[in-house]
Amino acid sequence: MSSKNPLVESDDEIVRRIEQATAYVPLERLAVSCQCGFASTARGNRITPEGQRAKLELVGRVADRVWGS
């Protein structure tokens, strides 16, 4: 997931990317996270605190959906 783009990807899109990655790496060796931290938003990246929260909530939802809790 991009931490530099304010667009919040859909759960299904991220799950599809994980499924594609399993062609190369076993699911148990994969993880989901934002591409980098949000600290770089101070210069030029227009992502609000609400957008950051939405991205982190997306990480949690996708992780629960793919790996369970």
Secondary structure, 3 states (H helix, E strand, C coil): CCCCCCCCCCHHHHHHHHHHHCCCCCHHHCCCCCCCCCHHHHCCCCCCHHHHHHHHHHHHHHHHHHHCC
